[in-house]
Amino acid sequence: MNRTLRAAAVLAAAALALTGCAGGAASTPSPSATAEKSGVSGELTVYAAASLSGAFDAIGEAFTAENPDVRFTPVYDGSSTLVTQILEGAPADVFASADEANMDKAADVAVDPTLFASNTLVIAVPAGNPGEVETLSDLADVTTVLCAPEVPCGAATAKLLSTAGVTVDAASLEQNVTAVLTKVAASEADAGLVYATDVIGRDDVEVIVPDGADDVVNHYPIAALADAPNTEAADAFVTFVLSDAGQKIMADFGFGAP
């Protein structure tokens, strides 16, 4: 069965499941029955941007609840690091990038990339804001950590700072947004630029929304990979992320619409 027919089968199965739910609990298929009908099983390895870790852990849990024969393994890191590993032959089934530029690098292996979320930047400071940071311009006068320019959060940071006319001599340039936030939370830096979704529910950092943040939006694409070891599970996972259930989980973690 080719990839198009497999994807169509997965969409059809999802539509039937939703129809069953509308008819009442008694007509809803059990998770095992759903998995048996779809034939989705085996290892599923998802390479996803570090900023997606919380949301994709929750999505993975929901996906495997519906497909209990699937073993979900996420790999989180900066999108540039992940795409390099994929192009070098890493056995990934799905790639979810924090920007379109890194997905474009995987154009030869990414099957029909689709946008599924968006995000913006905020200034994170340690609890108590010891550096008394209030604006983007203050980042030039305190110890600031930023994402490296080749990763999505770094590219967005460069655009935001350039637009504001602010030059920052960063104390370090990190390969993913999680590393930036970790240093700020540990008070190893007075400030850092991270995604708005990274700071939700945290009490070890404070947040400042800088002017112009709404004009610098990262759009997240997702795609199954052409040489995926488990193509059926890859297609099913992408479909789930794009579904109403998947989009609700993304929204619950603070992500915007694509």
Secondary structure as the mmCIF struct_conf table of DSSP 4:
data_model
#
loop_
_struct_conf.conf_type_id
_struct_conf.id
_struct_conf.beg_label_comp_id
_struct_conf.beg_label_asym_id
_struct_conf.beg_label_seq_id
_struct_conf.end_label_comp_id
_struct_conf.end_label_asym_id
_struct_conf.end_label_seq_id
HELX_RH_AL_P HELX_RH_AL_P1 ARG A 3 ALA A 22
TURN_TY1_P TURN_TY1_P1 GLY A 23 GLY A 23
HELX_RH_3T_P HELX_RH_3T_P1 ALA A 25 SER A 27
BEND BEND1 THR A 28 THR A 28
HELX_LH_PP_P HELX_LH_PP_P1 PRO A 29 SER A 30
HELX_RH_AL_P HELX_RH_AL_P2 PRO A 31 SER A 38
TURN_TY1_P TURN_TY1_P2 GLY A 39 GLY A 39
STRN STRN1 GLY A 42 ALA A 49
HELX_RH_3T_P HELX_RH_3T_P2 ALA A 50 LEU A 52
HELX_RH_AL_P HELX_RH_AL_P3 SER A 53 GLU A 66
TURN_TY1_P TURN_TY1_P3 PRO A 68 ASP A 69
STRN STRN2 VAL A 70 ASP A 77
HELX_RH_AL_P HELX_RH_AL_P4 SER A 79 LEU A 87
TURN_TY1_P TURN_TY1_P4 GLU A 88 GLY A 89
BEND BEND2 ASP A 93 ASP A 93
STRN STRN3 VAL A 94 ALA A 96
BEND BEND3 ALA A 98 ASP A 99
HELX_RH_AL_P HELX_RH_AL_P5 GLU A 100 LYS A 105
TURN_TY1_P TURN_TY1_P5 ALA A 106 VAL A 109
STRN STRN4 ALA A 110 PRO A 126
TURN_TY1_P TURN_TY1_P6 ALA A 127 GLY A 128
TURN_TY1_P TURN_TY1_P7 PRO A 130 GLY A 131
BEND BEND4 THR A 135 THR A 135
HELX_RH_3T_P HELX_RH_3T_P3 LEU A 136 ALA A 140
BEND BEND5 ASP A 141 VAL A 142
STRN STRN5 THR A 144 CYS A 147
TURN_TY1_P TURN_TY1_P8 PRO A 149 GLU A 150
BEND BEND6 VAL A 151 VAL A 151
HELX_RH_AL_P HELX_RH_AL_P6 PRO A 152 ALA A 164
TURN_TY1_P TURN_TY1_P9 GLY A 165 GLY A 165
BEND BEND7 ALA A 171 ALA A 171
STRN STRN6 SER A 172 GLU A 174
BEND BEND8 GLN A 175 ASN A 176
HELX_RH_AL_P HELX_RH_AL_P7 VAL A 177 ALA A 185
TURN_TY1_P TURN_TY1_P10 ALA A 186 SER A 187
BEND BEND9 GLU A 188 ASP A 190
STRN STRN7 ALA A 191 TYR A 195
HELX_RH_3T_P HELX_RH_3T_P4 ALA A 196 VAL A 199
TURN_TY1_P TURN_TY1_P11 ILE A 200 GLY A 201
BEND BEND10 ASP A 203 ASP A 204
STRN STRN8 VAL A 205 ILE A 208
TURN_TY1_P TURN_TY1_P12 ASP A 211 GLY A 212
HELX_RH_3T_P HELX_RH_3T_P5 ALA A 213 ASP A 215
BEND BEND11 VAL A 216 VAL A 216
STRN STRN9 VAL A 217 LEU A 225
TURN_TY1_P TURN_TY1_P13 ALA A 226 ASP A 227
BEND BEND12 PRO A 229 PRO A 229
HELX_RH_AL_P HELX_RH_AL_P8 THR A 231 LEU A 242
BEND BEND13 SER A 243 SER A 243
HELX_RH_AL_P HELX_RH_AL_P9 ASP A 244 ASP A 252
TURN_TY1_P TURN_TY1_P14 PHE A 253 GLY A 254
HELX_LH_PP_P HELX_LH_PP_P2 PHE A 255 PHE A 255
STRN STRN10 GLY A 256 GLY A 256
HELX_LH_PP_P HELX_LH_PP_P3 ALA A 257 ALA A 257
#
